[in-house]
Amino acid sequence: MEPILIMKTACALLAIAALGGLAMAGMRFAGTPHPPAWLAMAHGFAAGAAATLLLYAYFTVGLPSLAAWGLLLFIIAALGGIYLNLNYHMKQQPLPIGIMIVHATIAVVGFVLLVVAIIA
């Protein structure tokens, strides 16, 4: 399998996850304490599938260095998402906006690195 195909597929999944993330952030900024569980799970599953594809490519066919750095940032962002889910969402507590912003910023930088790796 070609790394570029895996990176493009992961990029599409991450774009879908980003749309869900934007929807959830909009809900939170509008005053909803936490998003619907189905949306949070869809967001996490799409991002997790993309990270899994990138991990597979990294360990089998290799990734360009920018994509590898992007993968590292996705893993860090995933840890933040897991923290938000387990410590706030699952307990029906309002999601902290600061942690949400850090989570999103790390994911966006990782996404940009992946897109640059695809284009370059």
C-alpha positions in Angstrom: 0.0 0.0 0.0 1.2 3.5 -0.8 1.8 6.0 2.0 0.1 8.8 0.0 -3.1 6.9 -0.3 -3.2 6.2 3.4 -2.4 9.8 4.2 -5.2 11.0 1.9 -7.7 8.6 3.5 -6.6 9.7 7.0 -6.9 13.3 5.9 -10.5 12.7 4.8 -11.4 11.0 8.1 -9.8 13.8 10.0 -11.8 16.4 8.1 -14.9 14.6 9.1 -13.7 14.5 12.7 -12.9 18.2 12.5 -16.5 19.0 11.4 -17.8 17.1 14.4 -15.3 18.9 16.6 -16.4 22.3 15.3 -20.0 21.4 15.9 -19.3 20.3 19.4 -17.2 23.5 20.1 -20.1 25.6 18.7 -22.5 23.8 21.1 -20.2 24.4 24.0 -19.6 28.1 23.2 -23.4 28.5 22.8 -23.8 27.3 26.4 -24.5 23.6 26.1 -22.4 21.9 28.8 -21.6 18.9 26.7 -22.4 17.6 23.2 -24.6 14.6 22.5 -22.8 11.3 23.1 -23.3 10.1 19.5 -21.5 13.2 18.2 -18.6 12.8 20.6 -18.3 9.1 19.7 -18.4 9.8 16.0 -15.8 12.5 16.4 -13.5 10.2 18.4 -14.0 7.1 16.1 -13.2 9.1 12.9 -10.1 10.6 14.4 -9.1 7.3 15.9 -9.5 5.5 12.6 -7.3 8.1 10.9 -4.6 7.8 13.6 -4.7 4.0 13.3 -4.2 4.3 9.6 -1.3 6.6 10.0 0.3 4.4 12.7 0.0 1.4 10.4 1.7 3.4 7.6 4.4 4.6 9.9 5.3 1.1 11.0 4.9 -0.6 7.7 5.6 1.5 4.6 6.9 4.7 6.4 5.6 8.2 6.4 7.2 11.5 5.4 8.7 13.3 8.4 6.0 16.0 8.4 3.2 13.4 8.4 5.0 11.6 11.3 5.1 14.8 13.3 1.5 15.3 12.5 0.8 11.7 13.7 2.5 12.5 17.0 0.4 15.6 17.5 -2.8 13.6 16.7 -1.8 11.1 19.4 -1.3 14.0 21.9 -4.7 15.5 20.8 -6.3 12.0 21.2 -5.0 11.8 24.8 -6.6 15.2 25.4 -9.9 14.0 23.9 -9.9 10.9 26.0 -9.3 13.1 29.1 -12.2 15.3 28.2 -14.5 12.3 27.6 -13.6 10.4 30.7 -13.3 13.2 33.2 -16.1 15.5 32.0 -18.4 14.2 29.3 -19.0 10.8 30.9 -19.7 12.5 34.2 -22.2 14.9 32.6 -20.0 17.9 33.6 -19.4 20.9 31.5 -16.4 20.6 29.2 -13.7 23.0 30.1 -13.2 25.5 27.2 -9.5 25.9 27.8 -8.8 22.2 27.4 -11.0 22.1 24.4 -9.1 24.9 22.7 -5.7 23.2 23.4 -7.1 19.9 22.1 -8.3 21.5 18.9 -5.2 23.6 18.4 -2.9 20.5 18.6 -5.2 18.6 16.2 -5.3 21.5 13.7 -1.5 21.8 13.7 -1.2 18.0 13.1 -3.8 18.3 10.3 -1.8 21.1 8.6 1.4 19.1 8.8 -0.4 16.1 7.3 -1.8 18.2 4.4 1.6 19.8 3.7 3.1 16.3 3.7 0.4 15.2 1.1 1.0 18.3 -1.1 4.8 18.2 -0.9 
